[in-house]
Amino acid sequence: MADNKPTLHHMNCSQSQRILWLLEELNIEYNLISHERNPPDHPTAPYRSPTSLVAAGHYGKAPLLITGAKDGSRQIPESSAIVTYLIRTFDTDDKFGLKNGDWIRDEILVSMNCTTFNALGMQSLMFDWGVLKPGDKSLSFPSGPAYWTILRDLEYELKNGPKGGYFMGERPGRADILLEFNMSMVKHRNWVDLKAEYPLLDAWLERVYARDAWKTGLAKGNGYDLNMFPKIPERR
């Protein structure tokens, strides 16, 4: 019999942890294939995808979702596409509000996450690794206090958006699922003291971590420490 369950290729300490969270929130059956990142002493690709993940399909990275046979066993890379597919396919009660919720707000927040927040997160990693220096004239974003204006904007959205504690109201929406990873990067790597400077965002993230579905997904995963990637001391 054809397997109609989706299959997630998951890698430790990666964006695919939020996909595990969503799968548990949807309470559906799925297959899980876990992969371990290359160790830091790997000769050519430290911390990158292992050969097992590279061999899993064309894209060679996590998350990678393989749809069930009824949807043609298609490979879906990229978190946003995976999240949208899972919600549209399995959220029959519209708990995530993609059918009858505020889809414009959802799209705005997802776009903020996939553009500005992603770019700032990558630049911050470059700072940690010594590739970029504060004040570098080649940066497309300002350094210093203006650097994290995305957090100011997201704090504003939580304060002035629908009540309930999540970006989309009383329960997580698609935007909440996708925002988790970038916010966790900020928190884990201490780029900003969220609790002191953005208390609403900090409370939101702790609310996410307290959800049963998050805890179950975390237990099924194989590690989630976004501080594992080392900070390289500033070169002299």
N, C-alpha and C positions, 0 to 999 in steps of 0.2 A: 504493500500500500504506500502511496506517495506521502511524504511527510509534509504536512501543511503548516508546521510550526516554523516561525522565523528562527534563524540561527545568528547569534551575535558572536563575532570575533572580537574579543576584549583583550586589552593590554593593560597591565598594571600601571598605576600612576599616569593615567591618560584621560582624555576627554570621554572615553567610552564608559567611565563610571556613571555619568549622568544618563546614559542609555539604559544601563542596568536599573537605575532608579525608575525611569519611565516604564520599563517592562514590568517592574513590580507594582507600580501604581496602576497599571492597566490590568494586572492580575490575569495575565494570559500565560499559556505554556510556551516555552521557548527552549531552544538548544543553546548551550553556552560553550564556547571554545576559548580557553584562556591562554594567553601568551605572556612570557616574561621578557621585559626589555633586555637588550644587551647590557652586560655589566660595564661599569666605568672603565675597566681595563681592556675592553675589546679593542683589537688592533686597528680596525678601520671605521667602526660605527658605534662608538660608545653611546649608551642610552637609547639607541635607535631601535627600530623594529627588528625582531629576530628573524632568522630564515624561515621559521614556521609561519609567521605572519606574511612575509613577503611571498611565500608560496601559496597563500590562501586565495589569491586572486590578483587581478591586474593592478590594483591600487596599492597593495602591500602595506597598509597602515590601518590603525584602529581609530575609531570604530568602523567596522565593516559589517553590514547586515545583509544576510541572504534571505530573501523572502521565501515563503512556503511555496510548494509546487503549484498551488492554484494561481499564484501570481507570477509563475514562470521561473521561480528560483533565481530572481534577479539579484545582482550585486548592487547594494546601495552604499556608497561612501558618504562622508560628510555628515556631521551631527545634525545639522538643520534639516537636511533631506530625510534622514532616518527618523527623526522625531516627528516630522510632518507625516510621513508615511504611516508610522505606527498609530498615531492618533486618528488619522483619517480612516484607517483600516479597522482598528480594534476598539475605538472609543464609541461604542454604539449608544451609550447613554449621554454622550456629549458633555462629559464631566470637564473636559478641557476647553469647551466653549468655541471650538473652531467652526461649528455650524451656526449656533445661535448666540454666541458671545460677542464681545467687542473686538472683532477681528482687526479693526484699524489700530487700536491700542496695542494689540498683540503684535502686529506687524511692525509698528514703530519700535517697540522694545527689542524685538528680534533683530531688526536692522541695526539698532544702536549697538547691540552685542556683537554682531557679525562684522561690523565695520570699525567704529572708533575703539570699542573696548578690546577687540582682538588685536588691533594695531598697537595700542598702548601696552598691552600685555607682552607682545613680542619685543617691542622696544625695551621694556623693562628687563626682560631676560638678557637682551644684548648688553644692557648696563651691568647686570650681574656677572656676565661672562667677560667683561672688559672690552667688548667689541666696540661699544659706544661710550662716550664720556658725556657727563652733564654739560650742557651748553654747546654741544656739537652743532655747528652751523648747518650741517647736512640734515638735521632732524626736521621732519615735517610737522612736529608738534612742539610746543614750548616745554622747557624744563621748569623745575621748581613748583611752586604752589598751583600754577595753572595746568600742570601736567595731568592731574586727575579730575578735570572738570566733568568727565563722564560719571564719576561717583557722585558729584554734586547733583547732576541731572537725574541719576537713578534714585538718589535720596528724595529728590523733589517728587518723582513719580510715585514712590511709595507713600509719601506724605499726602499727596493730593489725588491719588488714584482711588479705586474702589476699596472700601473697607474690608478687612478680613485678615490682613497680615501677609498676603502674597501680592505679587505684582498684578495678578489678574483677579484678586478678590479673596474669597474665603477658602479657596483651595488653589493649588498650583495650576498654572496654565502652561502652554508651550513656552512662553517667554521665561517663566521661572525655571523650567528644566534647562533651557539653553544658557541662562545667565549664571547658573551654578558654577560652572568650571572656571570662568574668568574671575568670579568673585572668590572662589576658593584659592586661586593662584595669588590674589592679593593678600588673602588671609594667611595662607600657609607660608608665604615667603616674606611676610611682614613688610610689604611695600608701603602700606598705609596702616595706621592704627585704626582699624574700622570701628572698634568699640568706642574710642574717644572722639574720632572725627566724624564718623558716619554711623551713629548708633542705630538708626532704622535699618540700614543695610546689614549691620552686624546681627541685629535681632532676627532679620529675615533669614540669614544664612543659618543661624542656630536653629531656627524653626524648621528649615529644610533638614538639617542633620538629625532632628528629633523625630522625623516621620518614620513610621514603621517600614514603609517601602524603601526609604533610603538605607535604613539599617540592614534590611534584608539584602538589598543589592550590594552593600558594602561587605557583608559577610560572604557573599558569593564571589565577589571580586578577589583579586590577588594582590591587594595593596593599593593605598591611595595616599601617598606622601609627596606632595608637589614641591616640597623643599629638598627632594632627593638630588635635584640637579644643582651642582655645586656653584658657589659664588667664587669667582676668580679675583684675587686681590688686585687692586689697581696697579697696572704696570708703571714702573719708575723709569 
